[in-house]
Amino acid sequence: MYENEKKSERIDDLLSHNLRIIQSDEVFSFSMDAVLLARFAGIPYQRGRILDLCTGNGVVPLLLTTRTKASIEGIEIQPRLADMARRSVSLNGLEEAIQIREGDLRELVQITGHGVYDAITVNPPYMPLNGSDIKLNPHQAIARHEVNCTLEEVIQACTQLVRNGGKVSMVHRPQRLGEIITLMRNYNLEPKRIRFVHPRVHMEANMVLVEAMRDGKPEVRLLPPLIVYQEDRNYTQEIREIYGEVSKGDSV
């Protein structure tokens, strides 16, 4: 990494979990969707293997360490972000808990083999390529648009990598929920829990959390909506709790 790239970095506290994370506005800073995914995901507590796809600077793996003793891995295609994630892991002394890979999620199964993970989390690029991505710097374009992987390729990788009965948790935009459900079922992932996230109680949802099971039976639960802001523009009690102390094993 060039020294001038490191100069743009900062170290932020990661909520109230006594964790720290390396960030840079030039490439990636975590947002609420990653925090909600880390809390929502159904994961093993005592043991097992968890994989975070599109891990970015490693925020989801870091947060998952507050909920599980299982082995956690993350994969990120951008070298700079993968490097930042590794250094954040080291900064927190979590090298034994988290492994960060630099690579293409579409090729990971060739390295790990099929069905080796108990749970997978993914915060994928939300937007298909439409030309607007060329206005962004390359790091932002890859994070926001399907430059290196499509939604279908992400879901295909999930079904290849998760074991039968294992869980896949995703955060995405509600506008693509129909596509998400169709693709999941095409690849033997059965949606089991869905929760919409609304900025305020009278506003449309702007995020959706979906948990699916590999080779599960058709049965989906629609959870109560998660409201982010009260009318006074302060966080709701549930959001404050999520950003504060997270009880191990709990799910949104």
Legacy VTK file of the C-alpha trace (Angstrom):
# vtk DataFile Version 3.0
C-alpha trace
ASCII
DATASET POLYDATA
POINTS 252 float
0.000 0.000 0.000
1.215 3.464 -0.817
1.973 5.664 2.170
-0.340 8.436 0.927
-3.243 5.964 1.005
-2.608 5.209 4.669
-2.569 8.927 5.427
-6.244 9.109 4.428
-7.169 6.444 6.979
-8.537 6.900 10.461
-9.302 4.582 13.368
-12.901 4.708 14.605
-14.565 3.113 17.589
-16.928 0.369 16.460
-20.125 1.151 18.325
-19.740 0.392 22.051
-18.142 -3.031 21.726
-14.581 -2.034 22.668
-13.654 -2.658 19.046
-11.868 -0.353 16.619
-11.919 -0.276 12.844
-9.711 1.276 10.176
-11.669 3.400 7.715
-11.135 5.841 4.888
-13.617 8.068 3.108
-11.677 7.390 -0.079
-12.773 3.764 -0.195
-15.266 2.580 2.379
-16.910 3.494 5.654
-19.422 1.152 7.228
-23.056 2.167 7.491
-26.170 0.996 9.296
-26.911 -1.832 6.853
-23.769 -3.701 7.956
-24.604 -3.197 11.640
-28.150 -4.484 11.177
-26.948 -7.484 9.163
-24.461 -8.459 11.887
-27.249 -8.350 14.478
-29.940 -10.030 12.328
-27.917 -12.996 11.053
-28.657 -16.437 12.431
-25.245 -17.808 13.390
-23.877 -20.630 15.553
-22.743 -19.499 18.974
-20.248 -22.049 20.277
-18.547 -23.490 17.187
-18.684 -23.788 13.413
-17.600 -21.714 10.413
-19.090 -18.395 9.361
-18.302 -16.614 6.090
-18.889 -12.953 5.269
-18.984 -12.239 1.531
-18.189 -8.748 0.201
-16.615 -8.063 3.582
-15.223 -4.615 2.720
-13.148 -3.347 5.631
-14.270 -6.246 7.810
-16.984 -4.552 9.843
-19.404 -7.514 9.850
-16.808 -10.111 10.964
-15.667 -7.754 13.727
-19.215 -7.259 14.982
-19.978 -10.978 14.786
-17.229 -11.665 17.330
-19.540 -10.082 19.930
-22.144 -12.792 19.226
-20.248 -16.013 18.539
-17.221 -18.109 19.354
-17.312 -19.742 15.913
-14.545 -19.268 13.361
-15.240 -16.270 11.109
-13.893 -15.636 7.624
-14.345 -12.730 5.250
-13.605 -12.401 1.547
-13.037 -9.125 -0.277
-12.008 -8.610 -3.908
-10.472 -5.150 -3.472
-6.853 -5.420 -2.271
-6.873 -2.167 -0.335
-10.054 -3.004 1.548
-8.870 -6.538 2.299
-5.657 -5.058 3.696
-7.611 -2.614 5.864
-9.778 -5.472 7.133
-6.738 -7.570 8.060
-5.169 -4.658 9.910
-8.423 -4.002 11.779
-8.492 -7.653 12.839
-4.925 -7.315 14.092
-5.680 -3.991 15.772
-8.305 -5.749 17.884
-6.190 -8.836 18.565
-8.697 -11.098 16.808
-6.350 -13.003 14.493
-7.431 -16.332 15.995
-11.118 -15.530 15.510
-11.161 -13.928 12.044
-9.427 -14.726 8.762
-9.645 -12.266 5.856
-9.167 -13.507 2.301
-8.459 -11.351 -0.725
-10.208 -12.877 -3.696
-13.265 -13.333 -5.882
-16.282 -14.839 -4.119
-17.248 -16.558 -7.379
-14.061 -18.629 -7.204
-13.942 -19.355 -3.474
-15.653 -22.746 -3.721
-12.688 -23.977 -5.764
-10.483 -23.319 -2.729
-12.758 -24.332 0.150
-14.940 -26.998 -1.426
-18.740 -27.234 -1.319
-20.904 -26.812 1.755
-18.202 -26.052 4.313
-19.831 -23.094 6.110
-22.566 -23.191 8.737
-23.663 -19.623 8.078
-22.987 -16.913 5.502
-23.586 -13.178 5.723
-23.495 -10.817 2.771
-23.986 -7.109 2.189
-23.642 -7.146 -1.617
-23.587 -4.273 -4.120
-27.167 -3.060 -4.354
-27.352 -1.602 -7.854
-27.024 -3.193 -11.292
-24.692 -1.519 -13.752
-26.471 1.400 -15.378
-23.773 3.898 -16.307
-23.950 5.991 -13.129
-21.130 3.935 -11.626
-18.612 5.627 -13.927
-19.051 8.834 -11.922
-17.735 7.146 -8.781
-14.165 6.300 -7.894
-13.374 2.623 -8.547
-13.661 1.611 -4.869
-17.109 3.171 -4.499
-18.298 1.807 -7.837
-17.386 -1.759 -6.866
-19.016 -1.395 -3.423
-22.287 0.048 -4.742
-22.729 -1.436 -8.211
-22.554 -4.979 -9.567
-19.161 -4.452 -11.176
-17.459 -7.657 -10.015
-20.484 -9.791 -9.123
-24.186 -9.811 -9.846
-26.904 -10.634 -7.349
-27.328 -14.017 -9.005
-23.600 -14.760 -8.735
-23.656 -13.850 -5.034
-26.598 -16.163 -4.355
-25.032 -18.951 -6.423
-21.831 -18.651 -4.376
-23.865 -18.799 -1.157
-25.602 -22.043 -2.119
-22.279 -23.587 -3.145
-20.535 -22.635 0.090
-23.152 -23.158 2.806
-23.957 -26.631 4.137
-27.378 -28.271 3.886
-29.484 -26.683 6.593
-27.057 -23.774 6.903
-28.220 -20.166 6.942
-27.577 -17.297 4.530
-28.324 -13.764 5.744
-28.431 -10.787 3.388
-29.187 -7.081 3.590
-30.400 -5.407 0.413
-32.868 -2.926 -1.039
-36.614 -3.745 -0.841
-37.031 -2.938 -4.531
-35.148 -6.129 -5.357
-36.857 -8.434 -2.859
-38.841 -10.259 -5.545
-35.651 -10.943 -7.464
-33.861 -12.032 -4.296
-36.557 -14.551 -3.353
-36.774 -15.936 -6.896
-33.004 -16.361 -7.184
-32.686 -17.883 -3.729
-35.311 -20.501 -4.529
-33.706 -21.179 -7.906
-30.509 -22.013 -6.019
-32.118 -24.094 -3.242
-32.090 -21.371 -0.619
-35.475 -21.095 1.063
-36.278 -17.687 2.643
-37.208 -18.219 6.302
-37.137 -14.740 7.926
-37.701 -11.314 6.353
-37.588 -7.963 8.125
-38.105 -4.544 6.570
-36.242 -1.497 7.877
-38.032 1.861 7.729
-36.402 5.262 8.303
-39.560 6.398 10.143
-42.851 4.755 11.010
-44.821 6.341 8.141
-42.090 5.971 5.491
-41.455 3.182 3.019
-38.785 0.643 3.861
-35.319 1.424 2.503
-33.631 -1.809 3.602
-34.670 -5.438 3.858
-33.032 -8.230 5.846
-33.502 -11.759 4.512
-32.421 -15.043 6.061
-32.631 -18.237 4.004
-31.865 -21.891 4.719
-30.093 -24.235 2.329
-32.612 -26.893 1.228
-35.160 -25.657 3.757
-38.886 -26.289 3.575
-41.122 -23.457 2.277
-42.102 -21.415 5.325
-41.302 -17.740 5.741
-41.827 -15.446 8.733
-42.368 -11.723 8.221
-40.925 -10.086 11.324
-42.160 -6.788 12.775
-40.761 -3.750 10.956
-37.624 -2.148 12.342
-38.027 1.630 12.664
-34.816 3.667 12.730
-35.894 7.178 13.806
-38.530 8.550 16.131
-40.493 11.621 15.093
-38.020 13.780 17.031
-35.251 12.455 14.718
-33.555 10.518 17.505
-32.927 6.799 17.159
-35.670 4.477 18.377
-35.053 2.398 21.479
-34.360 -0.747 19.408
-31.773 0.994 17.248
-30.103 2.429 20.364
-29.928 -1.071 21.785
-28.440 -2.438 18.556
-25.830 0.306 18.528
-25.179 -0.249 22.202
-24.909 -3.539 24.016
-25.739 -6.563 21.877
-26.601 -9.692 23.811
-24.768 -12.733 22.514
-26.948 -15.011 20.457
-29.763 -12.491 20.033
-31.193 -11.674 16.614
-33.087 -8.643 15.381
LINES 1 253
252 0 1 2 3 4 5 6 7 8 9 10 11 12 13 14 15 16 17 18 19 20 21 22 23 24 25 26 27 28 29 30 31 32 33 34 35 36 37 38 39 40 41 42 43 44 45 46 47 48 49 50 51 52 53 54 55 56 57 58 59 60 61 62 63 64 65 66 67 68 69 70 71 72 73 74 75 76 77 78 79 80 81 82 83 84 85 86 87 88 89 90 91 92 93 94 95 96 97 98 99 100 101 102 103 104 105 106 107 108 109 110 111 112 113 114 115 116 117 118 119 120 121 122 123 124 125 126 127 128 129 130 131 132 133 134 135 136 137 138 139 140 141 142 143 144 145 146 147 148 149 150 151 152 153 154 155 156 157 158 159 160 161 162 163 164 165 166 167 168 169 170 171 172 173 174 175 176 177 178 179 180 181 182 183 184 185 186 187 188 189 190 191 192 193 194 195 196 197 198 199 200 201 202 203 204 205 206 207 208 209 210 211 212 213 214 215 216 217 218 219 220 221 222 223 224 225 226 227 228 229 230 231 232 233 234 235 236 237 238 239 240 241 242 243 244 245 246 247 248 249 250 251
